[in-house]
Amino acid sequence: MITVAGSLNIDMVTEAKRFPIPGETISGTGLRFLAGKEQIKL
């Protein structure tokens, strides 16, 4: 049996030159992972 207590939330953030229009997919540059008050930069 495996028991897990707790959770982990990570935000994946990228930068784009503009906001996409509804239904549009655009590419971003860079990628940052934000977990709580800490930041991991790739």
Phi and psi in radians as a Rosetta constraint file:
Dihedral C 1 N 2 CA 2 C 2 CIRCULARHARMONIC -2.003 0.35
Dihedral N 2 CA 2 C 2 N 3 CIRCULARHARMONIC 2.233 0.35
Dihedral C 2 N 3 CA 3 C 3 CIRCULARHARMONIC -2.116 0.35
Dihedral N 3 CA 3 C 3 N 4 CIRCULARHARMONIC 2.271 0.35
Dihedral C 3 N 4 CA 4 C 4 CIRCULARHARMONIC -2.102 0.35
Dihedral N 4 CA 4 C 4 N 5 CIRCULARHARMONIC 2.235 0.35
Dihedral C 4 N 5 CA 5 C 5 CIRCULARHARMONIC -2.130 0.35
Dihedral N 5 CA 5 C 5 N 6 CIRCULARHARMONIC 2.141 0.35
Dihedral C 5 N 6 CA 6 C 6 CIRCULARHARMONIC 2.042 0.35
Dihedral N 6 CA 6 C 6 N 7 CIRCULARHARMONIC -3.074 0.35
Dihedral C 6 N 7 CA 7 C 7 CIRCULARHARMONIC -2.671 0.35
Dihedral N 7 CA 7 C 7 N 8 CIRCULARHARMONIC 2.902 0.35
Dihedral C 7 N 8 CA 8 C 8 CIRCULARHARMONIC -2.396 0.35
Dihedral N 8 CA 8 C 8 N 9 CIRCULARHARMONIC 2.213 0.35
Dihedral C 8 N 9 CA 9 C 9 CIRCULARHARMONIC -2.069 0.35
Dihedral N 9 CA 9 C 9 N 10 CIRCULARHARMONIC 2.196 0.35
Dihedral C 9 N 10 CA 10 C 10 CIRCULARHARMONIC -2.243 0.35
Dihedral N 10 CA 10 C 10 N 11 CIRCULARHARMONIC 2.281 0.35
Dihedral C 10 N 11 CA 11 C 11 CIRCULARHARMONIC -1.654 0.35
Dihedral N 11 CA 11 C 11 N 12 CIRCULARHARMONIC 2.296 0.35
Dihedral C 11 N 12 CA 12 C 12 CIRCULARHARMONIC -1.825 0.35
Dihedral N 12 CA 12 C 12 N 13 CIRCULARHARMONIC 2.077 0.35
Dihedral C 12 N 13 CA 13 C 13 CIRCULARHARMONIC -2.097 0.35
Dihedral N 13 CA 13 C 13 N 14 CIRCULARHARMONIC 2.307 0.35
Dihedral C 13 N 14 CA 14 C 14 CIRCULARHARMONIC -2.257 0.35
Dihedral N 14 CA 14 C 14 N 15 CIRCULARHARMONIC 2.863 0.35
Dihedral C 14 N 15 CA 15 C 15 CIRCULARHARMONIC -1.923 0.35
Dihedral N 15 CA 15 C 15 N 16 CIRCULARHARMONIC 2.428 0.35
Dihedral C 15 N 16 CA 16 C 16 CIRCULARHARMONIC -2.246 0.35
Dihedral N 16 CA 16 C 16 N 17 CIRCULARHARMONIC 2.704 0.35
Dihedral C 16 N 17 CA 17 C 17 CIRCULARHARMONIC -1.264 0.35
Dihedral N 17 CA 17 C 17 N 18 CIRCULARHARMONIC -0.412 0.35
Dihedral C 17 N 18 CA 18 C 18 CIRCULARHARMONIC -2.714 0.35
Dihedral N 18 CA 18 C 18 N 19 CIRCULARHARMONIC 2.921 0.35
Dihedral C 18 N 19 CA 19 C 19 CIRCULARHARMONIC -1.377 0.35
Dihedral N 19 CA 19 C 19 N 20 CIRCULARHARMONIC 2.446 0.35
Dihedral C 19 N 20 CA 20 C 20 CIRCULARHARMONIC -1.285 0.35
Dihedral N 20 CA 20 C 20 N 21 CIRCULARHARMONIC 2.650 0.35
Dihedral C 20 N 21 CA 21 C 21 CIRCULARHARMONIC -1.387 0.35
Dihedral N 21 CA 21 C 21 N 22 CIRCULARHARMONIC 2.774 0.35
Dihedral C 21 N 22 CA 22 C 22 CIRCULARHARMONIC -0.939 0.35
Dihedral N 22 CA 22 C 22 N 23 CIRCULARHARMONIC 2.242 0.35
Dihedral C 22 N 23 CA 23 C 23 CIRCULARHARMONIC 1.530 0.35
Dihedral N 23 CA 23 C 23 N 24 CIRCULARHARMONIC -0.115 0.35
Dihedral C 23 N 24 CA 24 C 24 CIRCULARHARMONIC -1.591 0.35
Dihedral N 24 CA 24 C 24 N 25 CIRCULARHARMONIC 2.522 0.35
Dihedral C 24 N 25 CA 25 C 25 CIRCULARHARMONIC -1.942 0.35
Dihedral N 25 CA 25 C 25 N 26 CIRCULARHARMONIC 2.236 0.35
Dihedral C 25 N 26 CA 26 C 26 CIRCULARHARMONIC -2.195 0.35
Dihedral N 26 CA 26 C 26 N 27 CIRCULARHARMONIC 2.810 0.35
Dihedral C 26 N 27 CA 27 C 27 CIRCULARHARMONIC -1.634 0.35
Dihedral N 27 CA 27 C 27 N 28 CIRCULARHARMONIC 2.593 0.35
Dihedral C 27 N 28 CA 28 C 28 CIRCULARHARMONIC -2.047 0.35
Dihedral N 28 CA 28 C 28 N 29 CIRCULARHARMONIC 3.043 0.35
Dihedral C 28 N 29 CA 29 C 29 CIRCULARHARMONIC -2.106 0.35
Dihedral N 29 CA 29 C 29 N 30 CIRCULARHARMONIC 2.541 0.35
Dihedral C 29 N 30 CA 30 C 30 CIRCULARHARMONIC 1.224 0.35
Dihedral N 30 CA 30 C 30 N 31 CIRCULARHARMONIC 2.857 0.35
Dihedral C 30 N 31 CA 31 C 31 CIRCULARHARMONIC -2.661 0.35
Dihedral N 31 CA 31 C 31 N 32 CIRCULARHARMONIC 2.193 0.35
Dihedral C 31 N 32 CA 32 C 32 CIRCULARHARMONIC -2.136 0.35
Dihedral N 32 CA 32 C 32 N 33 CIRCULARHARMONIC 2.479 0.35
Dihedral C 32 N 33 CA 33 C 33 CIRCULARHARMONIC -1.909 0.35
Dihedral N 33 CA 33 C 33 N 34 CIRCULARHARMONIC 2.135 0.35
Dihedral C 33 N 34 CA 34 C 34 CIRCULARHARMONIC -1.989 0.35
Dihedral N 34 CA 34 C 34 N 35 CIRCULARHARMONIC 2.160 0.35
Dihedral C 34 N 35 CA 35 C 35 CIRCULARHARMONIC -2.217 0.35
Dihedral N 35 CA 35 C 35 N 36 CIRCULARHARMONIC 1.820 0.35
Dihedral C 35 N 36 CA 36 C 36 CIRCULARHARMONIC 1.110 0.35
Dihedral N 36 CA 36 C 36 N 37 CIRCULARHARMONIC -2.249 0.35
Dihedral C 36 N 37 CA 37 C 37 CIRCULARHARMONIC -1.563 0.35
Dihedral N 37 CA 37 C 37 N 38 CIRCULARHARMONIC -0.081 0.35
Dihedral C 37 N 38 CA 38 C 38 CIRCULARHARMONIC -1.707 0.35
Dihedral N 38 CA 38 C 38 N 39 CIRCULARHARMONIC 2.686 0.35
Dihedral C 38 N 39 CA 39 C 39 CIRCULARHARMONIC -2.287 0.35
Dihedral N 39 CA 39 C 39 N 40 CIRCULARHARMONIC 2.302 0.35
Dihedral C 39 N 40 CA 40 C 40 CIRCULARHARMONIC -1.992 0.35
Dihedral N 40 CA 40 C 40 N 41 CIRCULARHARMONIC 2.089 0.35
Dihedral C 40 N 41 CA 41 C 41 CIRCULARHARMONIC -1.834 0.35
Dihedral N 41 CA 41 C 41 N 42 CIRCULARHARMONIC 2.266 0.35
